Amino acid sequence: MGKASSSATTKISSFVLMIIFITLALSLTALVLAIEAYYTPGQELTAGYLLLIGFLGAALSTYVLFQTRKRMLRLRIEAPSITTTIECRKCGFKNIREFQRGDYIFKETEPCQKCNENMLITAIYREVKERKRELFPF
């Protein structure tokens, strides 16, 4: 569940990515046409408009690409660590280990290291880590 769900949330939509790269390609084409129009006599105004369109398109598409990547990194979901507490009923020995599939509360597990009685799972919980808040989330 950990790897499959985290990779699914970090994917950028292929449609959005295609639009960004098409916009970038058209912007670069507009820049090349602006240079060509600049050297053609009487086309200075057209060259200026193409130059403006090319720079604005390139700037906007790179900005959107970086913001999308930044947002996907921020939305990455990390699986919390789940801990199992095992206690001996006879001597009170306590063992803490990582959760294993099939664990449930009041399940008898391996023998105690001190008194050789079967131990009992008494708690299953996840550790909550506090995240640092950004001052400006946008």
Phi and psi in degrees as a GROMACS rama.xvg file:
@    title "Ramachandran Plot"
@    xaxis  label "Phi"
@    yaxis  label "Psi"
@TYPE xy
-64.2829  -54.2202  GLY-2
-72.4066  -41.243  LYS-3
-66.6375  -42.4058  ALA-4
-73.4837  -34.7938  SER-5
-73.3453  -33.1721  SER-6
-73.561  -29.8308  SER-7
-69.7748  -31.6103  ALA-8
-82.5782  -17.8445  THR-9
-96.0112  0.826667  THR-10
-77.625  138.379  LYS-11
-91.9581  139.07  ILE-12
-56.1607  132.061  SER-13
-67.0789  -29.9186  SER-14
-66.4649  -44.9914  PHE-15
-65.0055  -42.4061  VAL-16
-63.1803  -39.4822  LEU-17
-65.0725  -42.5621  MET-18
-63.7778  -40.0302  ILE-19
-63.0015  -45.5017  ILE-20
-71.7839  -32.5236  PHE-21
-65.8366  -42.5628  ILE-22
-62.4972  -40.6573  THR-23
-64.9235  -42.0119  LEU-24
-65.626  -41.6637  ALA-25
-66.2643  -34.6972  LEU-26
-66.519  -42.4637  SER-27
-66.5911  -35.779  LEU-28
-64.1328  -40.8019  THR-29
-63.6318  -36.0485  ALA-30
-66.6586  -41.357  LEU-31
-65.565  -42.3319  VAL-32
-65.3664  -32.6162  LEU-33
-65.5677  -40.4705  ALA-34
-66.6407  -41.07  ILE-35
-65.415  -41.2161  GLU-36
-70.2825  -28.4058  ALA-37
-65.3726  -37.1074  TYR-38
-84.337  -5.55797  TYR-39
-90.2605  127.637  THR-40
-63.448  133.906  PRO-41
85.9946  3.68572  GLY-42
-112.965  23.2132  GLN-43
-65.2302  -38.4836  GLU-44
-66.9727  -42.4055  LEU-45
-62.8706  -39.3765  THR-46
-63.0251  -38.9449  ALA-47
-65.0808  -43.4785  GLY-48
-65.0167  -43.2593  TYR-49
-64.6176  -37.2254  LEU-50
-64.5614  -43.1183  LEU-51
-63.5974  -46.1948  LEU-52
-62.4548  -41.7366  ILE-53
-64.0125  -46.1671  GLY-54
-68.2844  -41.7977  PHE-55
-64.1793  -43.5929  LEU-56
-64.4145  -42.6541  GLY-57
-66.3457  -41.1819  ALA-58
-66.2301  -44.5745  ALA-59
-66.8586  -40.6353  LEU-60
-69.1977  -38.8487  SER-61
-68.758  -37.1165  THR-62
-62.2817  -47.5553  TYR-63
-63.9407  -38.8029  VAL-64
-62.1268  -46.221  LEU-65
-69.106  -37.1907  PHE-66
-67.1711  -38.3093  GLN-67
-65.3127  -42.6416  THR-68
-64.4267  -41.6939  ARG-69
-64.4072  -41.1894  LYS-70
-66.1515  -39.0371  ARG-71
-66.9076  -35.5998  MET-72
-67.6719  -33.9139  LEU-73
-73.5591  -30.5133  ARG-74
-86.2825  0.836194  LEU-75
-59.5358  131.08  ARG-76
-98.4378  126.978  ILE-77
-105.61  134.107  GLU-78
-72.1664  128.4  ALA-79
-71.7041  149.597  PRO-80
-79.6468  131.909  SER-81
-108.181  131.555  ILE-82
-115.379  142.438  THR-83
-115.244  131.588  THR-84
-105.589  126.984  THR-85
-118.295  130.576  ILE-86
-127.969  149.575  GLU-87
-90.9067  131.518  CYS-88
-74.1648  -27.6895  ARG-89
-82.8961  -54.8129  LYS-90
-103.337  -9.97904  CYS-91
84.2461  8.51703  GLY-92
-63.2846  136.344  PHE-93
-120.16  133.992  LYS-94
-127.745  133.665  ASN-95
-117.725  127.128  ILE-96
-140.462  172.654  ARG-97
-73.936  149.251  GLU-98
-62.4379  138.017  PHE-99
-120.727  147.16  GLN-100
-58.1772  132.855  ARG-101
99.6457  -6.15471  GLY-102
-72.6738  140.349  ASP-103
-151.504  159.312  TYR-104
-68.8348  141.428  ILE-105
71.458  18.7034  PHE-106
-84.2589  135.523  LYS-107
-82.3435  135.082  GLU-108
-122.776  -153.201  THR-109
-59.7051  161.859  GLU-110
-68.8111  153.182  PRO-111
-67.4386  145.981  CYS-112
-74.426  -23.4442  GLN-113
-93.3905  -50.0836  LYS-114
-115.168  -0.323946  CYS-115
66.0181  16.4161  ASN-116
-85.8723  155.329  GLU-117
-66.9402  138.66  ASN-118
-92.5463  163.425  MET-119
-127.39  135.293  LEU-120
-76.2561  121.087  ILE-121
-107.574  -20.2554  THR-122
-153.948  142.92  ALA-123
-132.523  122.117  ILE-124
-149.706  162.744  TYR-125
-108.575  147.174  ARG-126
-88.603  124.914  GLU-127
-94.6512  126.345  VAL-128
-108.156  131.057  LYS-129
-75.7695  132.982  GLU-130
-93.0072  148.519  ARG-131
-77.5064  133.375  LYS-132
-88.042  137.575  ARG-133
-82.3127  148.903  GLU-134
-70.4701  -41.7333  LEU-135
-120.526  101.581  PHE-136
-73.1432  -9.6152  PRO-137
